[in-house]
Amino acid sequence: MNPYKKLPTEAFWRTAVADIPPLQINKLWKPKFKLDKTQAIATAGSCFAQHISKALLSRDYAWLNGEPAPTGLSPESQQMFNYGIFSFRTGNIYTAASLRQWLEWALTDKAVSDEIWTDNDRFFDPFRPAIEPHGFYNREELLASRNVTLGVIRSVLEQSQYFIFTLGLTEAWINVENNSIYPMCPGTVAGQFNAKQHRLVNYTHQQTQRDLRESFRLIKTINPNIKFLLTVSPVPLTATATKKHVLVATTYSKSTLRSVAGEMANARPDTDYFPSYELITSAPFRGMFFEENLRNVTQEGIDFVMNCFFSCLGEPLPAHPQKTRVAPAAIASNTSSPNNCEEVLLDAFRPSKNQL
């Protein structure tokens, strides 16, 4: 007799994976907490996180949209101006360090960076440079918009029973003068790059875990009963500035984030982990959920992940493709690729074929 004798079939690779058709692999998640349609849920994170927002709303869960679009704004414009993407209009939050920065600005008396980028007569927020695609009219409008978002972060997290956060990257660019963290390298989406002022950081496991722990601590100061659900984006890096091969850099980034998420979920009774990363990238799926560029996740892949999510919560799988209510921003796009992902714009800087 030994401990393996009494383990269920899901504990063995052959019975849980190898002998099962890939699309029938399910029940990878055993939720720690009850999560139903009556509980307020906030979402934020990297590009893949926007699929969670849409899925929650389409199934009539109480997803909190703290910054709804102005009345009369078309679905296309809602998408363009980042309404209905996350619970607050921060744009993508790729790293735990960026999440911590937003929370320190919104929930403490830490001074918000006064840095603003200009391009001709337009003004861009360095910490959400794509939020207004054509920039703000003036500095005052930019700061007023940012202050609204900071207030919304607080109010949404005060109301939420769950906060779902998707970790996306370990790489980030910082301003060495004040240590502020950008979502994108200056000079890509907006701004100008300055080698003396801007520096690449590739966060370690320890640093990522530190920032995530501090983020959760800050949220608990205004909402002691909130629970956290972590996911890791399965989307590879568009580009890396680490001087490593992008495949190696992607593996480092995702393995670091997956390890942090797992450790946080194992160590904290208020934190859980949902394996969206495994459902897309693991060997049994043979890359079937990636588009031809081997980066964007297909609609079938997104549906597979979200069907697994809701079935693990006890909901029946849909017999037919859903035609239920979707987030306004989702209506504007006929593609499964996230349209509000600043990082994908890095592809524009790749060498042309004749330069290789």
N, C-alpha and C positions, 0 to 999 in steps of 0.2 A: 504494500500500500504506500502511495506517495501523494502529494498535493495535487498532481496533475490528473489523478484518476477521477476526481469529482468535478473537474472544470466543465463548464458548458461548451457547446459547439463553437460559440463565438470566440473562444479563447485560442482556437487552433486555426492556423492559416489555411489548411486544406479545407476544413469544413465551413469556415467562415468566409473564405475568399476564393481559393483556387477551384473549388467544385461548384461555385455559384456563378451564373451569368452576371456580368458586371452591373447591369442595370437593376438587378435584383438584390444587390448588396445594400443593406439598409440597417436601421437600428444601431448605428455607430455611436449614438448619443443617448445617454441616460440622464435626462435633466435633473439637476439638483433641486430645482424649485418648480412650483406650479406657475405656469405662465398662461394666462387666458385672455380673452378679449375685453375683460373689464379692467385690466391693469395698464397703467400709463407707461409707455415705453419711449425712451429717447435713443436715437442712433447718431453715430458720428464715426469718422475714420477715413480710410483710404477709399480709392475708387470703388472697390467691390462692395463697400458698405451701402452704397446707394441702392443696390439690388435688394438688400434686406428691408430698407425703408419702403420700397415699392411693394414688396411681397406682404409686409405687415398690413399696409393700407388696403391692398387688394382683397385681403381676407377679413377686413373689418376689425382688425386689432386696433387698440387705442394708441396709435402712433402719434406722438406729439410733434406738431409742426409749429414751432415757436415764431417763425417769421413767414407767414403766408404771403403769397404774391399779391400785389396791389390789384384791386378790382379792375377787370377789363383787360388785363395783360394776357396776351395770347399764349397758348401752350408752348409755342416755339420760343417766345421771349422769356417765359418762365424758366425753361431749360437753360437758355443762354445766360440769364442773370442769376442762376443758382438758387432759384426758389423751389421748394418741395423736394430737395435732394437729401438734406440731413435735417435734424431737428432744429439746428441753428445755422445761420448763413455764414459759416466760417470758411466754406470751401473744404477741400480735402485736408484732413489732418493725418499725415502719413506716419508720424513717429510719436512715441510716447512722450518725448521731450516737447514736441509742439503742443500736444494735449495739455501737458503740465503748464506750459506758458500761457495758453488761453485761460486755463482755470485760475492761475495766479492773478492774471489781469482782471478776471471777472469776479473772483470770490475773495480777494485780499486787497490790501491797500498798496500792493506793488505798482509802481508807476509804469504806465503803458509807454512803450517806445514811441517817440514822436517822429520817427523816420517816415518820410513820404517820398515816393518816386514821382518824377515828372517826365512827361514826354510831350514836347511842344507845349500846348496849352491844356493838357489833360493831366490828372493826378491819379496815381495808383497806390493802393495799399500794399506794402511789401509782404504783409502776412496773410493776404488773400488776394493775390494779384489778378486773378481771373474772375473775381466776383462781379466786377463791372467790366465787360470786355473792351469797352472803349474808354475806360477811365472815368473818374469823377470830374465834375465841372470845376471844382475848386477844393481847397484844403478843408474848408469848413464843412462842406457836404461829405467829404470822406470821413472826417472825424465823427460827425453826427451819425453816419451809417455804422461805423465801427462801435460807437457807444451803444447804439440800439442792440447790436449783436451781443455785446458783453452783458447787457441787461437781460437779454433773452436766455443766454447760457445759464445764468443764475436761476431765472424763473422756471425754466424747463427742468433743470436738475432738481429743483425744490419739489416739483410736482411728480417726478418720475418714480415709479417703483422698480423699473429696470433701466439700466444704461447698457446698450450694446455697442461695443467699440471694436472696430476692425483695425488691427495692426497691419501696416503696409510695407514700411521701409525701415532700414537702419541708417541710411545715408541722409545727411541734411547739410545745408550750408548755414553758417552763422556769421554774424557781425562781430568781429573780434573786439570792437571798441565797447560794446555794451552787452555782448553775449546773447543778443536776440536771435531767434531761430526762424529761418525762412522756410516756407513750404517748397520753394523752388529756388534754384540758383539765380541770383540777379543777372540780368542780361538774357534770360531765356524767354519767359512770359512777358516780363517788363523789367525796368530798371537797367542799370549799367554795372557790369562786373568790375571790381577793383581788387586786384590780387593782394594788395596790402591790407584791405579792409575785410575781405570775405574769405572764409576758410571752410574747407570740407571737414565734416565730422562723420565718422562711421561708428555709431554707438555700439558698445559692447553689450553682452548679456547683462552684466552687472549694472551698467548705466541705464539700460532700458528698463530693467526691473525696478531700479530706484525711482525712475521717473513715473512709472506706472503706479507704484505703491504710493508715491506722494500725490499723484492725481486722485487716486481713490480716497486718500485721507482728506484731501481738500473737499471733495464732493460730500464726504460723510459729515463735514462740519456744518453743512446746511441741510442734509437729509440723512440722518443716521440709519434709517431703515432701508435705504436703497440697496439693490443687488446688481451685480455686474455680470455681463456675459461677454466673453472675449471670443473673437474669431481672428484668423490670419488670412489675409488676401492671397489667393492662389496665383495672382497675376505676376509674372516675372518683371524684373526691372526693364525699363525701356533702354536705359543706358547707365553706366557707372563711371564715376570720376575717381575711382580708387586705384587705377592703373592695373586692375585685375581683369581677366576675361569676364565678360558680362555673365556667363553661365556660372562661373565660380563665385562672383559677387552676389548673384541671385541666391545661390545655395547658402552662402553665409548669412545673408539677410533673413531669408525665410526660416532657416533652421534656428537662428537666434530668436526670432520672434515666436516661433512655435514652442521653443523650449521655455521662454519666459511665460507665455500664456499657460502652458501646462503646469509649470511650477506654481504660478499664482492660483490657478484653479485647485490644485492639490492642497495648497497650504491654507487657503482662506475659505471659511464657510459661506462667505457672501459672494463668492466668485465661481463662475462656471465657464466651461470652454465648449464651443460647438465646432466640429471638425470640417468646416467648409474647405479648408486647405487640402485635407486628405481626400475629400470626395472628388476633387478635380485633378490633383496632381499625382495620386498614388499609382503604382505600377498596374494594378488590375484594370484601370481605365484606359491604359495605352494611349494617352493623349487625345482621346476621342472628343473631349470637350473643349479643345482649343481650335480656334480658327486657323487659317493657313499661315498666319504669321507666328503661330505657336505662342501667342501671348494673350490675345483677347479670348475671353470665355464665350462660347456659343450660347445662344438662348436655351438650347437643350441642356447644356451644363448648368446654367442658372436655375432652370426649372427642376433639374434633378436635385440640386443642393437644397432648394427651398422646399421641395416636396419631402425630402428627408427631414428637414427641420420641423415641419409641421406634423408629419406622421409620428415623429418621436414625441411630440407633444400630445399625441392621441387623436389628431385629426385624420379623417379618412383621406386617402389619395384621390385626386380628381379623376373621374372617369374620362373626361374630355378636357382639352385645353380650356383654361379659365377665361371667361369673358366678363369678369367682374370689374368693379371699380378700381382704377389704378391712379397712382399719383399723377397730377397734372403734368409734371415734367417728363414723365415716362411717355405720355401720349405724343410728344413732339418728335420722338425718335423711332425709326423703323429698324434700327440696328441694335444688336445686343451689346455692342461695345460702349463703355461708359463715355458719354459726351462731355462730362464734367471732370475729366481727369487731366490735370495740368501736366502730369509727368509724361503722358504720351506725346506731348509737344516736343520733347527732347529728340524724338526721332527725326525732326527736321534738321538737326545739326549733324547727322551721320554723314560720313564721306560719300560722295557720289561714286559710282562704279569705276569711273575712269581715274579715281584717286587711289583706288585700292591696289 
